[in-house]
Amino acid sequence: MFDMMKMMGKFKEAQDKMKEIKNQLDTIKVESESGAGLVKVEVNGKKEVISIKIDKSIIRGFEIELN
């Protein structure tokens, strides 16, 4: 016979595991670079940009405005 309580327990376990994995995404950080390392971007597991580093040699002669 179908055990509804057992199924609900498994559902709760899956929810808890999903919450744990989502929390771990904050701790994952990936850095990538382009142009022989002249541009570097760091992103977390939630696909949020943490930092962007641009070598000064690229922006020389350009007017840069940071907000």
ROKOL-885872 format. One record per residue: chain; x, y, z of N, C-alpha, C in turn; residue number from 1. Coordinates in Angstrom, 2 decimals. Layout:
BEGIN
["A",[X,Y,Z],[X,Y,Z],[X,Y,Z],NUM];
...
end
This chain:
BEGIN
["A",[0.85,-1.20,0.00],[0.00,0.00,0.00],[0.89,1.25,0.00],1];
["A",[0.38,2.27,-0.59],[1.06,3.55,-0.72],[1.19,4.21,0.65],2];
["A",[2.40,4.50,1.07],[2.64,5.10,2.38],[2.88,6.60,2.23],3];
["A",[1.83,7.37,2.51],[1.88,8.83,2.34],[2.90,9.48,3.28],4];
["A",[3.00,9.01,4.51],[3.93,9.59,5.47],[5.39,9.37,5.04],5];
["A",[5.67,8.20,4.49],[7.01,7.90,4.00],[7.37,8.83,2.83],6];
["A",[6.40,9.02,1.95],[6.62,9.89,0.80],[6.84,11.35,1.26],7];
["A",[6.08,11.80,2.23],[6.24,13.17,2.74],[7.61,13.33,3.40],8];
["A",[8.08,12.29,4.08],[9.40,12.32,4.68],[10.49,12.46,3.63],9];
["A",[10.36,11.72,2.54],[11.33,11.81,1.45],[11.31,13.20,0.81],10];
["A",[10.10,13.76,0.68],[9.95,15.11,0.12],[10.67,16.13,1.00],11];
["A",[10.51,16.00,2.31],[11.16,16.91,3.26],[12.69,16.78,3.18],12];
["A",[13.18,15.55,3.05],[14.62,15.32,2.89],[15.14,16.02,1.63],13];
["A",[14.39,15.89,0.55],[14.80,16.52,-0.71],[14.82,18.04,-0.58],14];
["A",[13.84,18.60,0.11],[13.80,20.06,0.32],[15.00,20.52,1.13],15];
["A",[15.32,19.77,2.20],[16.46,20.12,3.04],[17.76,20.07,2.26],16];
["A",[17.92,19.06,1.43],[19.13,18.90,0.62],[19.25,20.07,-0.38],17];
["A",[18.11,20.45,-0.97],[18.11,21.56,-1.92],[18.52,22.87,-1.23],18];
["A",[18.02,23.10,-0.03],[18.35,24.30,0.72],[19.85,24.32,1.04],19];
["A",[20.39,23.17,1.41],[21.81,23.06,1.73],[22.68,23.38,0.49],20];
["A",[22.28,22.86,-0.64],[23.03,23.11,-1.88],[22.96,24.58,-2.27],21];
["A",[21.79,25.20,-2.13],[21.65,26.62,-2.45],[22.57,27.46,-1.56],22];
["A",[22.67,27.09,-0.28],[23.55,27.82,0.63],[25.01,27.65,0.24],23];
["A",[25.39,26.51,-0.30],[26.76,26.26,-0.72],[27.13,27.10,-1.95],24];
["A",[26.15,27.48,-2.74],[26.44,28.28,-3.94],[27.09,29.61,-3.58],25];
["A",[26.79,30.14,-2.39],[27.41,31.40,-1.97],[28.92,31.25,-1.79],26];
["A",[29.38,30.06,-1.45],[30.80,29.87,-1.15],[31.62,29.53,-2.39],27];
["A",[30.98,29.16,-3.48],[31.69,28.82,-4.71],[32.10,30.09,-5.42],28];
["A",[33.38,30.19,-5.76],[33.88,31.35,-6.50],[34.73,30.86,-7.66],29];
["A",[34.49,31.44,-8.82],[35.23,31.08,-10.03],[35.79,32.36,-10.63],30];
["A",[37.06,32.29,-11.01],[37.69,33.43,-11.67],[38.10,33.03,-13.07],31];
["A",[37.82,33.90,-14.02],[38.20,33.65,-15.40],[38.92,34.88,-15.93],32];
["A",[39.78,34.64,-16.90],[40.51,35.77,-17.46],[40.54,35.70,-18.98],33];
["A",[40.78,36.87,-19.55],[40.85,36.98,-21.01],[41.98,37.93,-21.35],34];
["A",[42.41,37.88,-22.58],[43.45,38.81,-23.03],[44.75,38.64,-22.26],35];
["A",[45.19,37.40,-22.11],[46.44,37.09,-21.39],[46.43,37.63,-19.97],36];
["A",[45.25,37.60,-19.35],[45.14,38.03,-17.96],[44.90,39.51,-17.77],37];
["A",[44.66,40.24,-18.85],[44.45,41.68,-18.73],[43.06,42.01,-18.19],38];
["A",[42.12,41.10,-18.36],[40.77,41.27,-17.82],[40.44,40.03,-17.02],39];
["A",[40.06,40.22,-15.76],[39.70,39.10,-14.88],[38.33,39.37,-14.26],40];
["A",[37.52,38.32,-14.21],[36.18,38.45,-13.61],[36.00,37.31,-12.61],41];
["A",[35.48,37.63,-11.43],[35.20,36.63,-10.41],[33.68,36.57,-10.21],42];
["A",[33.14,35.35,-10.22],[31.70,35.13,-10.14],[31.44,34.08,-9.05],43];
["A",[30.30,34.21,-8.34],[29.97,33.18,-7.35],[29.04,32.13,-7.98],44];
["A",[28.67,31.13,-7.20],[27.84,30.04,-7.68],[26.43,30.44,-8.06],45];
["A",[26.03,31.65,-7.68],[24.70,32.15,-8.05],[24.76,33.00,-9.31],46];
["A",[25.89,32.96,-10.00],[26.12,33.71,-11.23],[26.12,35.22,-11.00],47];
["A",[26.55,35.63,-9.80],[26.65,37.05,-9.48],[28.11,37.46,-9.61],48];
["A",[28.36,38.57,-10.30],[29.73,39.06,-10.48],[30.21,39.66,-9.16],49];
["A",[31.33,39.15,-8.68],[31.92,39.62,-7.43],[32.92,40.73,-7.70],50];
["A",[33.76,40.54,-8.73],[34.75,41.57,-9.05],[35.13,41.50,-10.52],51];
["A",[35.53,42.66,-11.02],[36.06,42.78,-12.38],[37.37,43.56,-12.26],52];
["A",[38.44,43.00,-12.81],[39.74,43.67,-12.77],[40.21,43.88,-14.21],53];
["A",[40.50,45.13,-14.54],[40.96,45.49,-15.88],[42.33,46.12,-15.75],54];
["A",[43.29,45.57,-16.46],[44.66,46.10,-16.42],[44.67,47.53,-16.94],55];
["A",[45.46,48.36,-16.28],[45.53,49.78,-16.66],[46.00,50.00,-18.09],56];
["A",[46.77,49.08,-18.63],[47.28,49.25,-19.99],[46.15,49.24,-21.02],57];
["A",[45.03,48.64,-20.69],[43.88,48.61,-21.61],[43.14,49.93,-21.62],58];
["A",[43.05,50.56,-20.46],[42.20,51.76,-20.36],[42.98,53.07,-20.48],59];
["A",[44.29,52.99,-20.67],[45.07,54.21,-20.85],[44.54,55.00,-22.04],60];
["A",[44.33,56.30,-21.83],[43.86,57.15,-22.91],[42.34,57.23,-23.00],61];
["A",[41.64,56.43,-22.20],[40.18,56.48,-22.18],[39.73,57.14,-20.89],62];
["A",[38.62,57.84,-21.00],[38.03,58.43,-19.82],[37.10,57.41,-19.18],63];
["A",[37.34,57.05,-17.93],[36.57,56.01,-17.25],[35.75,56.64,-16.14],64];
["A",[34.49,56.28,-16.06],[33.62,56.75,-14.98],[33.10,55.52,-14.25],65];
["A",[33.36,55.46,-12.95],[32.88,54.35,-12.13],[31.75,54.82,-11.25],66];
["A",[30.69,54.04,-11.21],[29.55,54.39,-10.35],[29.47,53.43,-9.20],67];
end
